């Protein structure tokens, strides 16, 4: 069976991962986790595009890796440790305390799950554990 390639408007350049669009603008294109990602370098100058390419590739790889699913525990800790200039230091300290409390109460098998694999049932079971430890009457 013969496969047909869809024609693209991007043409290869002398450098790996650097492509030139039909309109002359250069693009960085990489493949991360079997998915092709591209970003415009917003220039028609080859030398400028070549100098912007390494940093753009790092950004594309970093963006892809940050979207990769970590564990639930890692995601909670990363969010608590995130630097936000709009938050006061006391608020950030409070968020870190909350994250520690949540991580201490999470069952290990749930904390170790990849984020997309955590189900509503897992979270409800965790809630039921917390409720049974802290309340005398059951929560609906």
N, CA, C and O atoms as CSV, one atom per row, in Angstrom:
chain,resi,resn,atom,element,x,y,z
A,1,UNK,N,N,0.842,-1.175,0.000
A,1,UNK,CA,C,0.000,0.000,0.000
A,1,UNK,C,C,0.885,1.234,0.000
A,1,UNK,O,O,1.797,1.348,0.818
A,2,UNK,N,N,0.626,2.135,-0.890
A,2,UNK,CA,C,1.427,3.337,-1.034
A,2,UNK,C,C,0.883,4.441,-0.129
A,2,UNK,O,O,-0.312,4.736,-0.139
A,3,UNK,N,N,1.768,5.038,0.644
A,3,UNK,CA,C,1.335,6.134,1.505
A,3,UNK,C,C,1.658,7.445,0.819
A,3,UNK,O,O,2.696,7.576,0.170
A,4,UNK,N,N,0.791,8.390,0.959
A,4,UNK,CA,C,1.021,9.697,0.366
A,4,UNK,C,C,1.370,10.679,1.465
A,4,UNK,O,O,0.763,10.693,2.536
A,5,UNK,N,N,2.353,11.492,1.172
A,5,UNK,CA,C,2.751,12.510,2.141
A,5,UNK,C,C,1.979,13.784,1.874
A,5,UNK,O,O,1.768,14.179,0.727
A,6,UNK,N,N,1.572,14.402,2.933
A,6,UNK,CA,C,0.884,15.679,2.810
A,6,UNK,C,C,1.954,16.742,2.578
A,6,UNK,O,O,2.900,16.838,3.360
A,7,UNK,N,N,1.826,17.530,1.534
A,7,UNK,CA,C,2.853,18.545,1.282
A,7,UNK,C,C,2.856,19.593,2.391
A,7,UNK,O,O,1.805,20.003,2.886
A,8,UNK,N,N,4.037,20.008,2.760
A,8,UNK,CA,C,4.176,20.996,3.818
A,8,UNK,C,C,4.762,22.274,3.238
A,8,UNK,O,O,5.458,22.251,2.223
A,9,UNK,N,N,4.478,23.354,3.882
A,9,UNK,CA,C,5.006,24.634,3.408
A,9,UNK,C,C,6.348,24.934,4.052
A,9,UNK,O,O,6.954,25.972,3.785
A,10,UNK,N,N,6.815,24.015,4.909
A,10,UNK,CA,C,8.106,24.203,5.552
A,10,UNK,C,C,9.170,23.427,4.794
A,10,UNK,O,O,8.991,22.244,4.502
A,11,UNK,N,N,10.263,24.079,4.478
A,11,UNK,CA,C,11.380,23.449,3.780
A,11,UNK,C,C,12.576,23.391,4.722
A,11,UNK,O,O,12.812,24.312,5.504
A,12,UNK,N,N,13.322,22.301,4.638
A,12,UNK,CA,C,14.512,22.133,5.482
A,12,UNK,C,C,15.566,23.195,5.172
A,12,UNK,O,O,15.672,23.693,4.051
A,13,UNK,N,N,16.332,23.518,6.198
A,13,UNK,CA,C,17.478,24.407,5.998
A,13,UNK,C,C,18.742,23.594,6.256
A,13,UNK,O,O,18.679,22.376,6.424
A,14,UNK,N,N,19.875,24.263,6.287
A,14,UNK,CA,C,21.144,23.572,6.517
A,14,UNK,C,C,21.253,23.035,7.945
A,14,UNK,O,O,21.944,22.044,8.182
A,15,UNK,N,N,20.585,23.673,8.882
A,15,UNK,CA,C,20.653,23.255,10.281
A,15,UNK,C,C,19.520,22.289,10.618
A,15,UNK,O,O,18.407,22.407,10.106
A,16,UNK,N,N,19.830,21.340,11.484
A,16,UNK,CA,C,18.798,20.420,11.960
A,16,UNK,C,C,17.787,21.204,12.785
A,16,UNK,O,O,18.161,22.120,13.517
A,17,UNK,N,N,16.527,20.858,12.675
A,17,UNK,CA,C,15.418,21.456,13.417
A,17,UNK,C,C,15.058,22.869,12.963
A,17,UNK,O,O,14.175,23.497,13.547
A,18,UNK,N,N,15.730,23.374,11.931
A,18,UNK,CA,C,15.421,24.716,11.436
A,18,UNK,C,C,14.770,24.584,10.061
A,18,UNK,O,O,15.333,23.982,9.147
A,19,UNK,N,N,13.572,25.161,9.933
A,19,UNK,CA,C,12.816,25.078,8.691
A,19,UNK,C,C,12.417,26.474,8.249
A,19,UNK,O,O,12.252,27.381,9.064
A,20,UNK,N,N,12.263,26.628,6.930
A,20,UNK,CA,C,11.873,27.917,6.368
A,20,UNK,C,C,10.507,27.771,5.713
A,20,UNK,O,O,10.303,26.905,4.861
A,21,UNK,N,N,9.588,28.615,6.113
A,21,UNK,CA,C,8.232,28.615,5.567
A,21,UNK,C,C,8.265,29.251,4.172
A,21,UNK,O,O,9.212,29.954,3.821
A,22,UNK,N,N,7.238,28.996,3.403
A,22,UNK,CA,C,7.156,29.563,2.051
A,22,UNK,C,C,7.162,31.089,2.074
A,22,UNK,O,O,7.576,31.717,1.099
A,23,UNK,N,N,6.710,31.691,3.167
A,23,UNK,CA,C,6.707,33.151,3.262
A,23,UNK,C,C,8.054,33.705,3.730
A,23,UNK,O,O,8.216,34.921,3.837
A,24,UNK,N,N,9.034,32.814,4.014
A,24,UNK,CA,C,10.378,33.242,4.376
A,24,UNK,C,C,10.670,33.211,5.863
A,24,UNK,O,O,11.829,33.352,6.254
A,25,UNK,N,N,9.677,33.033,6.700
A,25,UNK,CA,C,9.873,33.022,8.151
A,25,UNK,C,C,10.435,31.663,8.574
A,25,UNK,O,O,10.001,30.621,8.083
A,26,UNK,N,N,11.399,31.689,9.484
A,26,UNK,CA,C,12.017,30.449,9.961
A,26,UNK,C,C,11.258,29.894,11.154
A,26,UNK,O,O,10.713,30.634,11.974
A,27,UNK,N,N,11.239,28.559,11.225
A,27,UNK,CA,C,10.561,27.840,12.296
A,27,UNK,C,C,11.507,26.823,12.917
A,27,UNK,O,O,12.353,26.248,12.231
A,28,UNK,N,N,11.360,26.607,14.209
A,28,UNK,CA,C,12.046,25.509,14.897
A,28,UNK,C,C,11.054,24.367,14.971
A,28,UNK,O,O,9.896,24.570,15.334
A,29,UNK,N,N,11.499,23.163,14.630
A,29,UNK,CA,C,10.617,21.992,14.698
A,29,UNK,C,C,11.373,20.861,15.363
A,29,UNK,O,O,12.464,20.490,14.930
A,30,UNK,N,N,10.785,20.310,16.422
A,30,UNK,CA,C,11.380,19.158,17.107
A,30,UNK,C,C,10.294,18.129,17.355
A,30,UNK,O,O,9.099,18.413,17.274
A,31,UNK,N,N,10.749,16.933,17.659
A,31,UNK,CA,C,9.834,15.854,17.979
A,31,UNK,C,C,10.131,15.405,19.403
A,31,UNK,O,O,11.236,14.955,19.707
A,32,UNK,N,N,9.136,15.533,20.270
A,32,UNK,CA,C,9.268,15.133,21.662
A,32,UNK,C,C,8.113,14.197,21.979
A,32,UNK,O,O,6.951,14.515,21.723
A,33,UNK,N,N,8.445,13.041,22.536
A,33,UNK,CA,C,7.425,12.036,22.877
A,33,UNK,C,C,6.574,11.668,21.667
A,33,UNK,O,O,5.353,11.554,21.766
A,34,UNK,N,N,7.232,11.485,20.529
A,34,UNK,CA,C,6.574,11.094,19.277
A,34,UNK,C,C,5.548,12.111,18.796
A,34,UNK,O,O,4.616,11.761,18.071
A,35,UNK,N,N,5.714,13.358,19.194
A,35,UNK,CA,C,4.816,14.403,18.747
A,35,UNK,C,C,5.651,15.556,18.203
A,35,UNK,O,O,6.540,16.073,18.880
A,36,UNK,N,N,5.350,15.946,16.975
A,36,UNK,CA,C,6.087,17.028,16.344
A,36,UNK,C,C,5.570,18.370,16.854
A,36,UNK,O,O,4.364,18.612,16.889
A,37,UNK,N,N,6.499,19.236,17.246
A,37,UNK,CA,C,6.155,20.560,17.755
A,37,UNK,C,C,6.966,21.584,16.992
A,37,UNK,O,O,8.154,21.385,16.741
A,38,UNK,N,N,6.331,22.669,16.628
A,38,UNK,CA,C,7.062,23.715,15.922
A,38,UNK,C,C,6.691,25.077,16.482
A,38,UNK,O,O,5.609,25.278,17.035
A,39,UNK,N,N,7.623,26.003,16.319
A,39,UNK,CA,C,7.395,27.373,16.781
A,39,UNK,C,C,8.079,28.332,15.820
A,39,UNK,O,O,9.196,28.092,15.360
A,40,UNK,N,N,7.392,29.407,15.533
A,40,UNK,CA,C,7.950,30.427,14.660
A,40,UNK,C,C,9.076,31.158,15.391
A,40,UNK,O,O,8.962,31.467,16.577
A,41,UNK,N,N,10.156,31.426,14.673
A,41,UNK,CA,C,11.244,32.224,15.241
A,41,UNK,C,C,11.046,33.698,14.913
A,41,UNK,O,O,11.818,34.548,15.357
A,42,UNK,N,N,10.017,33.997,14.139
A,42,UNK,CA,C,9.607,35.362,13.801
A,42,UNK,C,C,10.712,36.179,13.152
A,42,UNK,O,O,10.878,37.365,13.438
A,43,UNK,N,N,11.458,35.534,12.282
A,43,UNK,CA,C,12.487,36.240,11.542
A,43,UNK,C,C,12.664,35.599,10.178
A,43,UNK,O,O,12.439,34.402,9.999
A,44,UNK,N,N,13.073,36.421,9.220
A,44,UNK,CA,C,13.388,35.902,7.896
A,44,UNK,C,C,14.898,35.849,7.681
A,44,UNK,O,O,15.359,35.425,6.621
A,45,UNK,N,N,15.668,36.277,8.678
A,45,UNK,CA,C,17.127,36.277,8.599
A,45,UNK,C,C,17.672,34.935,9.088
A,45,UNK,O,O,17.409,34.523,10.217
A,46,UNK,N,N,18.428,34.267,8.232
A,46,UNK,CA,C,18.946,32.940,8.553
A,46,UNK,C,C,19.876,32.980,9.771
A,46,UNK,O,O,19.760,32.135,10.658
A,47,UNK,N,N,20.787,33.940,9.824
A,47,UNK,CA,C,21.749,34.002,10.934
A,47,UNK,C,C,21.058,34.255,12.270
A,47,UNK,O,O,21.427,33.666,13.285
A,48,UNK,N,N,20.067,35.121,12.269
A,48,UNK,CA,C,19.317,35.371,13.497
A,48,UNK,C,C,18.533,34.124,13.903
A,48,UNK,O,O,18.483,33.773,15.082
A,49,UNK,N,N,17.923,33.459,12.927
A,49,UNK,CA,C,17.175,32.231,13.213
A,49,UNK,C,C,18.102,31.161,13.782
A,49,UNK,O,O,17.737,30.450,14.718
A,50,UNK,N,N,19.294,31.050,13.216
A,50,UNK,CA,C,20.263,30.061,13.701
A,50,UNK,C,C,20.683,30.363,15.134
A,50,UNK,O,O,20.910,29.442,15.918
A,51,UNK,N,N,20.789,31.639,15.484
A,51,UNK,CA,C,21.180,31.993,16.855
A,51,UNK,C,C,20.023,31.797,17.842
A,51,UNK,O,O,20.258,31.521,19.019
A,52,UNK,N,N,18.789,31.935,17.379
A,52,UNK,CA,C,17.624,31.743,18.253
A,52,UNK,C,C,17.250,30.274,18.420
A,52,UNK,O,O,16.542,29.916,19.362
A,53,UNK,N,N,17.718,29.429,17.519
A,53,UNK,CA,C,17.299,28.029,17.493
A,53,UNK,C,C,17.602,27.258,18.781
A,53,UNK,O,O,16.695,26.617,19.310
A,54,UNK,N,N,18.847,27.286,19.320
A,54,UNK,CA,C,19.118,26.471,20.523
A,54,UNK,C,C,18.216,26.814,21.714
A,54,UNK,O,O,17.730,25.919,22.404
A,55,UNK,N,N,17.998,28.089,21.947
A,55,UNK,CA,C,17.149,28.498,23.072
A,55,UNK,C,C,15.699,28.085,22.839
A,55,UNK,O,O,15.014,27.664,23.771
A,56,UNK,N,N,15.237,28.204,21.613
A,56,UNK,CA,C,13.869,27.815,21.283
A,56,UNK,C,C,13.671,26.313,21.459
A,56,UNK,O,O,12.630,25.874,21.948
A,57,UNK,N,N,14.658,25.537,21.067
A,57,UNK,CA,C,14.576,24.085,21.239
A,57,UNK,C,C,14.499,23.739,22.726
A,57,UNK,O,O,13.718,22.874,23.122
A,58,UNK,N,N,15.305,24.410,23.546
A,58,UNK,CA,C,15.245,24.177,24.993
A,58,UNK,C,C,13.855,24.506,25.530
A,58,UNK,O,O,13.310,23.764,26.347
A,59,UNK,N,N,13.284,25.615,25.074
A,59,UNK,CA,C,11.948,26.006,25.528
A,59,UNK,C,C,10.900,24.975,25.113
A,59,UNK,O,O,10.033,24.608,25.906
A,60,UNK,N,N,10.986,24.511,23.866
A,60,UNK,CA,C,10.016,23.531,23.385
A,60,UNK,C,C,10.144,22.215,24.146
A,60,UNK,O,O,9.139,21.591,24.485
A,61,UNK,N,N,11.364,21.797,24.411
A,61,UNK,CA,C,11.555,20.568,25.176
A,61,UNK,C,C,11.088,20.757,26.610
A,61,UNK,O,O,10.467,19.862,27.184
A,62,UNK,N,N,11.378,21.901,27.186
A,62,UNK,CA,C,10.960,22.186,28.557
A,62,UNK,C,C,9.459,22.261,28.679
A,62,UNK,O,O,8.891,21.760,29.649
A,63,UNK,N,N,8.799,22.883,27.705
A,63,UNK,CA,C,7.340,22.976,27.733
A,63,UNK,C,C,6.731,21.599,27.614
A,63,UNK,O,O,5.742,21.290,28.279
A,64,UNK,N,N,7.311,20.781,26.777
A,64,UNK,CA,C,6.786,19.428,26.604
A,64,UNK,C,C,6.993,18.614,27.869
A,64,UNK,O,O,6.098,17.881,28.290
A,65,UNK,N,N,8.172,18.736,28.482
A,65,UNK,CA,C,8.453,17.967,29.690
A,65,UNK,C,C,7.604,18.436,30.859
A,65,UNK,O,O,7.216,17.634,31.709
A,66,UNK,N,N,7.309,19.754,30.906
A,66,UNK,CA,C,6.481,20.236,32.001
A,66,UNK,C,C,5.040,19.774,31.855
A,66,UNK,O,O,4.318,19.660,32.845
A,67,UNK,N,N,4.617,19.507,30.616
A,67,UNK,CA,C,3.269,18.998,30.415
A,67,UNK,C,C,3.193,17.494,30.618
A,67,UNK,O,O,2.103,16.927,30.704
A,68,UNK,N,N,4.361,16.845,30.694
A,68,UNK,CA,C,4.339,15.416,30.954
A,68,UNK,C,C,3.805,15.203,32.353
A,68,UNK,O,O,4.049,15.989,33.269
A,69,UNK,N,N,3.085,14.137,32.484
A,69,UNK,CA,C,2.453,13.878,33.766
A,69,UNK,C,C,3.464,13.397,34.782
A,69,UNK,O,O,4.155,12.403,34.560
A,70,UNK,N,N,3.549,14.103,35.901
A,70,UNK,CA,C,4.306,13.635,37.032
A,70,UNK,C,C,3.340,12.924,37.961
A,70,UNK,O,O,2.172,12.719,37.630
A,71,UNK,N,N,3.834,12.560,39.100
A,71,UNK,CA,C,2.937,11.926,40.062
A,71,UNK,C,C,2.082,12.996,40.733
A,71,UNK,O,O,2.381,14.188,40.662
A,72,UNK,N,N,1.036,12.556,41.372
A,72,UNK,CA,C,0.159,13.488,42.078
A,72,UNK,C,C,0.943,14.222,43.160
A,72,UNK,O,O,0.800,15.434,43.322
A,73,UNK,N,N,1.767,13.492,43.895
A,73,UNK,CA,C,2.564,14.107,44.960
A,73,UNK,C,C,3.517,15.159,44.386
A,73,UNK,O,O,3.663,16.245,44.947
A,74,UNK,N,N,4.164,14.828,43.265
A,74,UNK,CA,C,5.096,15.764,42.638
A,74,UNK,C,C,4.363,17.020,42.177
A,74,UNK,O,O,4.876,18.128,42.339
A,75,UNK,N,N,3.180,16.863,41.612
A,75,UNK,CA,C,2.413,18.005,41.130
A,75,UNK,C,C,1.974,18.911,42.267
A,75,UNK,O,O,2.017,20.135,42.145
A,76,UNK,N,N,1.553,18.314,43.368
A,76,UNK,CA,C,1.137,19.110,44.532
A,76,UNK,C,C,2.324,19.889,45.084
A,76,UNK,O,O,2.208,21.075,45.395
A,77,UNK,N,N,3.467,19.217,45.204
A,77,UNK,CA,C,4.656,19.879,45.739
A,77,UNK,C,C,5.154,20.966,44.784
A,77,UNK,O,O,5.559,22.038,45.233
A,78,UNK,N,N,5.130,20.705,43.484
A,78,UNK,CA,C,5.583,21.694,42.500
A,78,UNK,C,C,4.708,22.939,42.541
A,78,UNK,O,O,5.209,24.057,42.427
A,79,UNK,N,N,3.410,22.749,42.701
A,79,UNK,CA,C,2.505,23.898,42.774
A,79,UNK,C,C,2.751,24.699,44.051
A,79,UNK,O,O,2.700,25.929,44.027
A,80,UNK,N,N,3.012,24.029,45.143
A,80,UNK,CA,C,3.278,24.729,46.404
A,80,UNK,C,C,4.600,25.484,46.350
A,80,UNK,O,O,4.736,26.545,46.960
A,81,UNK,N,N,5.572,24.944,45.625
A,81,UNK,CA,C,6.899,25.570,45.546
A,81,UNK,C,C,7.008,26.609,44.437
A,81,UNK,O,O,8.028,27.287,44.319
A,82,UNK,N,N,5.973,26.736,43.632
A,82,UNK,CA,C,6.011,27.677,42.508
A,82,UNK,C,C,6.178,29.105,43.024
A,82,UNK,O,O,5.474,29.535,43.938
A,83,UNK,N,N,7.105,29.820,42.433
A,83,UNK,CA,C,7.339,31.210,42.817
A,83,UNK,C,C,6.302,32.096,42.136
A,83,UNK,O,O,6.173,32.085,40.912
A,84,UNK,N,N,5.582,32.846,42.921
A,84,UNK,CA,C,4.577,33.764,42.403
A,84,UNK,C,C,4.824,35.124,43.033
A,84,UNK,O,O,4.619,35.285,44.236
A,85,UNK,N,N,5.262,36.109,42.250
A,85,UNK,CA,C,5.572,37.419,42.830
A,85,UNK,C,C,4.348,38.137,43.393
A,85,UNK,O,O,4.489,39.088,44.161
A,86,UNK,N,N,3.156,37.692,43.020
A,86,UNK,CA,C,1.945,38.339,43.525
A,86,UNK,C,C,1.558,37.855,44.913
A,86,UNK,O,O,0.687,38.447,45.551
A,87,UNK,N,N,2.190,36.788,45.391
A,87,UNK,CA,C,1.858,36.247,46.707
A,87,UNK,C,C,2.823,36.781,47.762
A,87,UNK,O,O,4.021,36.932,47.520
A,88,UNK,N,N,2.274,37.058,48.921
A,88,UNK,CA,C,3.116,37.466,50.036
A,88,UNK,C,C,3.867,36.246,50.552
A,88,UNK,O,O,3.391,35.123,50.387
A,89,UNK,N,N,5.023,36.437,51.170
A,89,UNK,CA,C,5.785,35.304,51.704
A,89,UNK,C,C,4.989,34.466,52.701
A,89,UNK,O,O,5.148,33.246,52.750
A,90,UNK,N,N,4.142,35.109,53.488
A,90,UNK,CA,C,3.351,34.341,54.457
A,90,UNK,C,C,2.329,33.444,53.754
A,90,UNK,O,O,2.051,32.336,54.212
A,91,UNK,N,N,1.780,33.925,52.652
A,91,UNK,CA,C,0.830,33.112,51.894
A,91,UNK,C,C,1.539,31.917,51.267
A,91,UNK,O,O,1.016,30.803,51.282
A,92,UNK,N,N,2.732,32.149,50.716
A,92,UNK,CA,C,3.492,31.039,50.136
A,92,UNK,C,C,3.847,30.012,51.214
A,92,UNK,O,O,3.795,28.807,50.967
A,93,UNK,N,N,4.205,30.487,52.398
A,93,UNK,CA,C,4.512,29.583,53.495
A,93,UNK,C,C,3.275,28.757,53.862
A,93,UNK,O,O,3.380,27.559,54.125
A,94,UNK,N,N,2.108,29.402,53.878
A,94,UNK,CA,C,0.857,28.707,54.173
A,94,UNK,C,C,0.563,27.644,53.111
A,94,UNK,O,O,0.151,26.533,53.444
A,95,UNK,N,N,0.771,27.978,51.848
A,95,UNK,CA,C,0.551,27.000,50.773
A,95,UNK,C,C,1.485,25.799,50.920
A,95,UNK,O,O,1.083,24.662,50.672
A,96,UNK,N,N,2.711,26.050,51.319
A,96,UNK,CA,C,3.647,24.938,51.529
A,96,UNK,C,C,3.193,24.058,52.694
A,96,UNK,O,O,3.315,22.835,52.637
A,97,UNK,N,N,2.676,24.679,53.739
A,97,UNK,CA,C,2.151,23.909,54.867
A,97,UNK,C,C,0.951,23.061,54.439
A,97,UNK,O,O,0.836,21.899,54.828
A,98,UNK,N,N,0.060,23.648,53.638
A,98,UNK,CA,C,-1.084,22.900,53.135
A,98,UNK,C,C,-0.632,21.712,52.287
A,98,UNK,O,O,-1.156,20.607,52.427
A,99,UNK,N,N,0.342,21.946,51.410
A,99,UNK,CA,C,0.844,20.863,50.556
A,99,UNK,C,C,1.424,19.743,51.405
A,99,UNK,O,O,1.190,18.567,51.128
A,100,UNK,N,N,2.181,20.101,52.441
A,100,UNK,CA,C,2.764,19.080,53.311
A,100,UNK,C,C,1.668,18.279,54.009
A,100,UNK,O,O,1.756,17.056,54.118
A,101,UNK,N,N,0.643,18.973,54.476
A,101,UNK,CA,C,-0.469,18.299,55.141
A,101,UNK,C,C,-1.197,17.356,54.183
A,101,UNK,O,O,-1.541,16.233,54.550
A,102,UNK,N,N,-1.427,17.817,52.967
A,102,UNK,CA,C,-2.096,16.977,51.967
A,102,UNK,C,C,-1.234,15.765,51.628
A,102,UNK,O,O,-1.737,14.644,51.555
A,103,UNK,N,N,0.058,15.988,51.421
A,103,UNK,CA,C,0.950,14.884,51.057
A,103,UNK,C,C,1.074,13.866,52.185
A,103,UNK,O,O,1.187,12.666,51.937
A,104,UNK,N,N,1.052,14.352,53.427
A,104,UNK,CA,C,1.126,13.426,54.559
A,104,UNK,C,C,-0.130,12.568,54.685
A,104,UNK,O,O,-0.069,11.434,55.161
A,105,UNK,N,N,-1.274,13.116,54.255
A,105,UNK,CA,C,-2.517,12.373,54.403
A,105,UNK,C,C,-2.856,11.503,53.187
A,105,UNK,O,O,-3.716,10.627,53.274
A,106,UNK,N,N,-2.185,11.739,52.060
A,106,UNK,CA,C,-2.477,10.943,50.856
A,106,UNK,C,C,-2.004,9.506,51.023
A,106,UNK,O,O,-0.893,9.278,51.501
A,107,UNK,N,N,-2.816,8.545,50.643
A,107,UNK,CA,C,-2.335,7.160,50.649
A,107,UNK,C,C,-1.185,7.014,49.650
A,107,UNK,O,O,-1.243,7.593,48.565
A,108,UNK,N,N,-0.145,6.256,49.992
A,108,UNK,CA,C,1.022,6.153,49.114
A,108,UNK,C,C,0.710,5.687,47.694
A,108,UNK,O,O,1.336,6.142,46.736
A,109,UNK,N,N,-0.262,4.776,47.557
A,109,UNK,CA,C,-0.569,4.288,46.208
A,109,UNK,C,C,-1.230,5.362,45.349
A,109,UNK,O,O,-1.109,5.326,44.124
A,110,UNK,N,N,-1.923,6.312,45.964
A,110,UNK,CA,C,-2.531,7.415,45.213
A,110,UNK,C,C,-1.478,8.483,44.925
A,110,UNK,O,O,-1.438,9.028,43.822
A,111,UNK,N,N,-0.634,8.784,45.897
A,111,UNK,CA,C,0.406,9.798,45.716
A,111,UNK,C,C,1.382,9.417,44.617
A,111,UNK,O,O,1.935,10.291,43.949
A,112,UNK,N,N,1.600,8.119,44.421
A,112,UNK,CA,C,2.569,7.657,43.424
A,112,UNK,C,C,1.976,7.534,42.029
A,112,UNK,O,O,2.707,7.257,41.078
A,113,UNK,N,N,0.671,7.730,41.882
A,113,UNK,CA,C,0.042,7.612,40.562
A,113,UNK,C,C,0.391,8.809,39.692
A,113,UNK,O,O,0.546,9.930,40.177
A,114,UNK,N,N,0.511,8.541,38.386
A,114,UNK,CA,C,0.673,9.632,37.430
A,114,UNK,C,C,-0.602,10.466,37.445
A,114,UNK,O,O,-1.696,9.931,37.626
A,115,UNK,N,N,-0.463,11.752,37.258
A,115,UNK,CA,C,-1.594,12.668,37.396
A,115,UNK,C,C,-2.809,12.284,36.547
A,115,UNK,O,O,-3.926,12.316,37.062
A,116,UNK,N,N,-2.641,11.921,35.264
A,116,UNK,CA,C,-3.843,11.557,34.501
A,116,UNK,C,C,-4.498,10.254,34.945
A,116,UNK,O,O,-5.648,9.985,34.598
A,117,UNK,N,N,-3.771,9.450,35.709
A,117,UNK,CA,C,-4.298,8.155,36.152
A,117,UNK,C,C,-5.068,8.244,37.464
A,117,UNK,O,O,-5.693,7.267,37.878
A,118,UNK,N,N,-5.032,9.395,38.122
A,118,UNK,CA,C,-5.770,9.570,39.373
A,118,UNK,C,C,-7.247,9.703,39.028
A,118,UNK,O,O,-7.628,10.531,38.200
A,119,UNK,N,N,-8.066,8.890,39.659
A,119,UNK,CA,C,-9.499,8.888,39.353
A,119,UNK,C,C,-10.292,9.569,40.461
A,119,UNK,O,O,-9.792,9.804,41.561
A,120,UNK,N,N,-11.520,9.871,40.140
A,120,UNK,CA,C,-12.436,10.443,41.132
A,120,UNK,C,C,-12.616,9.443,42.275
A,120,UNK,O,O,-12.719,9.836,43.437
A,121,UNK,N,N,-12.653,8.155,41.944
A,121,UNK,CA,C,-12.784,7.127,42.968
A,121,UNK,C,C,-11.621,7.148,43.947
A,121,UNK,O,O,-11.818,6.965,45.148
A,122,UNK,N,N,-10.398,7.371,43.440
A,122,UNK,CA,C,-9.229,7.481,44.319
A,122,UNK,C,C,-9.398,8.638,45.291
A,122,UNK,O,O,-9.133,8.503,46.486
A,123,UNK,N,N,-9.841,9.776,44.767
A,123,UNK,CA,C,-9.990,10.958,45.612
A,123,UNK,C,C,-11.135,10.800,46.613
A,123,UNK,O,O,-11.053,11.286,47.742
A,124,UNK,N,N,-12.197,10.123,46.196
A,124,UNK,CA,C,-13.303,9.885,47.136
A,124,UNK,C,C,-12.884,8.923,48.235
A,124,UNK,O,O,-13.264,9.096,49.393
A,125,UNK,N,N,-12.111,7.920,47.882
A,125,UNK,CA,C,-11.610,6.989,48.898
A,125,UNK,C,C,-10.701,7.726,49.878
A,125,UNK,O,O,-10.765,7.477,51.082
A,126,UNK,N,N,-9.863,8.623,49.383
A,126,UNK,CA,C,-8.990,9.428,50.237
A,126,UNK,C,C,-9.836,10.313,51.145
A,126,UNK,O,O,-9.550,10.434,52.336
A,127,UNK,N,N,-10.873,10.929,50.589
A,127,UNK,CA,C,-11.777,11.763,51.390
A,127,UNK,C,C,-12.415,10.928,52.498
A,127,UNK,O,O,-12.502,11.379,53.640
A,128,UNK,N,N,-12.857,9.723,52.173
A,128,UNK,CA,C,-13.501,8.861,53.168
A,128,UNK,C,C,-12.536,8.501,54.297
A,128,UNK,O,O,-12.939,8.405,55.456
A,129,UNK,N,N,-11.260,8.301,53.956
A,129,UNK,CA,C,-10.253,8.016,54.988
A,129,UNK,C,C,-10.110,9.211,55.917
A,129,UNK,O,O,-10.084,9.058,57.138
A,130,UNK,N,N,-10.019,10.398,55.337
A,130,UNK,CA,C,-9.871,11.623,56.139
A,130,UNK,C,C,-11.099,11.808,57.023
A,130,UNK,O,O,-10.976,12.115,58.209
A,131,UNK,N,N,-12.267,11.625,56.450
A,131,UNK,CA,C,-13.511,11.807,57.207
A,131,UNK,C,C,-13.587,10.811,58.351
A,131,UNK,O,O,-13.959,11.175,59.466
A,132,UNK,N,N,-13.240,9.558,58.085
A,132,UNK,CA,C,-13.334,8.543,59.143
A,132,UNK,C,C,-12.348,8.822,60.276
A,132,UNK,O,O,-12.594,8.442,61.421
A,133,UNK,N,N,-11.245,9.477,59.962
A,133,UNK,CA,C,-10.255,9.802,61.000
A,133,UNK,C,C,-10.628,11.047,61.794
A,133,UNK,O,O,-10.223,11.193,62.947
A,134,UNK,N,N,-11.414,11.962,61.170
A,134,UNK,CA,C,-11.657,13.239,61.825
A,134,UNK,C,C,-13.092,13.472,62.274
A,134,UNK,O,O,-13.327,14.261,63.189
A,135,UNK,N,N,-14.050,12.807,61.654
A,135,UNK,CA,C,-15.462,13.054,61.974
A,135,UNK,C,C,-16.114,11.813,62.575
A,135,UNK,O,O,-15.695,10.680,62.342
A,136,UNK,N,N,-17.142,12.075,63.346
A,136,UNK,CA,C,-17.898,10.950,63.910
A,136,UNK,C,C,-19.065,10.569,63.010
A,136,UNK,O,O,-19.440,9.398,62.955
A,137,UNK,N,N,-19.650,11.539,62.298
A,137,UNK,CA,C,-20.774,11.224,61.415
A,137,UNK,C,C,-20.281,11.176,59.967
A,137,UNK,O,O,-19.436,11.982,59.578
A,138,UNK,N,N,-20.798,10.244,59.170
A,138,UNK,CA,C,-20.336,10.112,57.784
A,138,UNK,C,C,-20.784,11.268,56.910
A,138,UNK,O,O,-21.830,11.871,57.152
A,139,UNK,N,N,-20.003,11.572,55.907
A,139,UNK,CA,C,-20.328,12.624,54.937
A,139,UNK,C,C,-20.982,11.964,53.745
A,139,UNK,O,O,-20.510,10.922,53.288
A,140,UNK,N,N,-22.072,12.548,53.218
A,140,UNK,CA,C,-22.777,11.919,52.076
A,140,UNK,C,C,-21.927,11.909,50.823
A,140,UNK,O,O,-22.367,11.420,49.782
